[in-house]
Amino acid sequence: MELVRLAFFGTLLMILGFCHCYDKSVEVNGLVECYKCSLDNIESVEVLSGHQILISCKVDDEQFETRGIGEVKDGKFKVAISNEIVDNNGQVREECFAQIEEHFIVHNMS
């Protein structure tokens, strides 16, 4: 469990991709890496695999709404969310964040 805590204090990197599909959904794809783990010679894939990723979007000045949930597998994740947050040009309408479980903010997508 201590390794998981170390992961939360490390720098987590990810690459996000949006796929505007025919089924009216958007897919967020990413990579998660634990900076602190690499300093301690620990495989971040082992520490982070199985954790949930939440995509949360700001709905007003103080509230966020979870738009999708996925799981980290081998340091990667995919989360399908409704295309409501994307306009006709493929731009994100809302300020959204990917979070690893326990509400640790990974990356601002806006």
QUIGICOR-V933401 format. One record per residue. N is the residue number from 1. RES is the residue in one letter. PHI is phi in whole degrees, 0 to 359 (none if undefined). BURIAL is 1 if it has 24 or more other C-alpha atoms within 12 Angstrom, else 0. Layout:
BEGIN
n=N res=RES phi=PHI burial=BURIAL
n=N res=RES phi=PHI burial=BURIAL
END
This chain:
BEGIN
n=1 res=M phi=none burial=0
n=2 res=E phi=299 burial=0
n=3 res=L phi=297 burial=0
n=4 res=V phi=295 burial=1
n=5 res=R phi=298 burial=0
n=6 res=L phi=299 burial=1
n=7 res=A phi=297 burial=1
n=8 res=F phi=293 burial=1
n=9 res=F phi=269 burial=0
n=10 res=G phi=277 burial=1
n=11 res=T phi=275 burial=0
n=12 res=L phi=254 burial=1
n=13 res=L phi=250 burial=1
n=14 res=M phi=204 burial=1
n=15 res=I phi=245 burial=0
n=16 res=L phi=253 burial=1
n=17 res=G phi=225 burial=0
n=18 res=F phi=254 burial=1
n=19 res=C phi=239 burial=0
n=20 res=H phi=276 burial=1
n=21 res=C phi=254 burial=0
n=22 res=Y phi=292 burial=0
n=23 res=D phi=275 burial=0
n=24 res=K phi=61 burial=0
n=25 res=S phi=228 burial=0
n=26 res=V phi=239 burial=1
n=27 res=E phi=244 burial=1
n=28 res=V phi=260 burial=1
n=29 res=N phi=247 burial=1
n=30 res=G phi=204 burial=1
n=31 res=L phi=243 burial=1
n=32 res=V phi=237 burial=1
n=33 res=E phi=222 burial=1
n=34 res=C phi=258 burial=1
n=35 res=Y phi=296 burial=1
n=36 res=K phi=298 burial=1
n=37 res=C phi=298 burial=1
n=38 res=S phi=294 burial=0
n=39 res=L phi=293 burial=0
n=40 res=D phi=263 burial=0
n=41 res=N phi=56 burial=0
n=42 res=I phi=245 burial=0
n=43 res=E phi=288 burial=0
n=44 res=S phi=296 burial=1
n=45 res=V phi=301 burial=1
n=46 res=E phi=293 burial=1
n=47 res=V phi=288 burial=1
n=48 res=L phi=265 burial=1
n=49 res=S phi=300 burial=1
n=50 res=G phi=93 burial=0
n=51 res=H phi=285 burial=1
n=52 res=Q phi=271 burial=1
n=53 res=I phi=249 burial=1
n=54 res=L phi=248 burial=1
n=55 res=I phi=258 burial=1
n=56 res=S phi=243 burial=1
n=57 res=C phi=236 burial=1
n=58 res=K phi=285 burial=0
n=59 res=V phi=259 burial=0
n=60 res=D phi=205 burial=0
n=61 res=D phi=300 burial=0
n=62 res=E phi=234 burial=0
n=63 res=Q phi=239 burial=0
n=64 res=F phi=241 burial=0
n=65 res=E phi=236 burial=0
n=66 res=T phi=287 burial=1
n=67 res=R phi=260 burial=1
n=68 res=G phi=188 burial=1
n=69 res=I phi=225 burial=1
n=70 res=G phi=221 burial=1
n=71 res=E phi=233 burial=1
n=72 res=V phi=281 burial=1
n=73 res=K phi=227 burial=1
n=74 res=D phi=56 burial=0
n=75 res=G phi=80 burial=1
n=76 res=K phi=237 burial=1
n=77 res=F phi=213 burial=1
n=78 res=K phi=224 burial=1
n=79 res=V phi=228 burial=1
n=80 res=A phi=271 burial=1
n=81 res=I phi=226 burial=1
n=82 res=S phi=294 burial=1
n=83 res=N phi=282 burial=1
n=84 res=E phi=302 burial=0
n=85 res=I phi=275 burial=1
n=86 res=V phi=243 burial=1
n=87 res=D phi=278 burial=0
n=88 res=N phi=297 burial=0
n=89 res=N phi=269 burial=0
n=90 res=G phi=84 burial=0
n=91 res=Q phi=273 burial=0
n=92 res=V phi=288 burial=1
n=93 res=R phi=277 burial=0
n=94 res=E phi=245 burial=1
n=95 res=E phi=278 burial=1
n=96 res=C phi=239 burial=1
n=97 res=F phi=227 burial=1
n=98 res=A phi=264 burial=1
n=99 res=Q phi=232 burial=1
n=100 res=I phi=272 burial=1
n=101 res=E phi=315 burial=1
n=102 res=E phi=70 burial=0
n=103 res=H phi=62 burial=0
n=104 res=F phi=278 burial=1
n=105 res=I phi=285 burial=1
n=106 res=V phi=266 burial=1
n=107 res=H phi=197 burial=1
n=108 res=N phi=275 burial=0
n=109 res=M phi=272 burial=1
n=110 res=S phi=274 burial=0
END
